[in-house]
Amino acid sequence: MGFADLFRMVAALAVTLGLVGLAAYALRKFGPDTLRRLQNAKSARRLSVVETLMLDPARRLVLVRLDGEERLLLLGEGRLLSTHPVPPLSTPEEPAS
């Protein structure tokens, strides 16, 4: 292995590391805004997961919202165990003075 081969390997490594660094810089600079714009473009989704809660390693509760209605799902062992509608949260009314 001669000096030219060694120089070629070091140059290839430098170019590769430079491209990785450039990609990291571009993702850090433009990534969050791009992700936010993409999420806003998809804001017309009908289904969303509101909250999840692990009960034990085999079961979890998932609160989902579909068309403005919330449902509580009990998932376990790779299947749906039960589903219940959830009434919307009501704010306590202030007493009249």
Residue pairs with C-beta under 8 A, 6 or more apart in sequence:
46 66
46 67
47 64
47 65
47 66
48 64
48 65
49 62
49 63
49 64
50 63
50 64
50 65
50 70
51 62
51 63
52 60
52 61
52 62
52 63
53 60
53 61
53 62
54 60
55 61
58 76
58 77
59 74
59 75
59 76
59 77
59 81
60 74
60 75
60 76
61 72
61 73
61 74
61 75
62 72
62 73
62 75
63 70
63 71
63 72
63 73
63 86
64 70
64 71
64 73
65 71
69 85
70 85
70 86
70 88
71 83
71 84
71 85
71 86
72 83
72 84
72 85
72 86
73 80
73 82
73 83
74 80
74 81
74 82
74 83
75 81
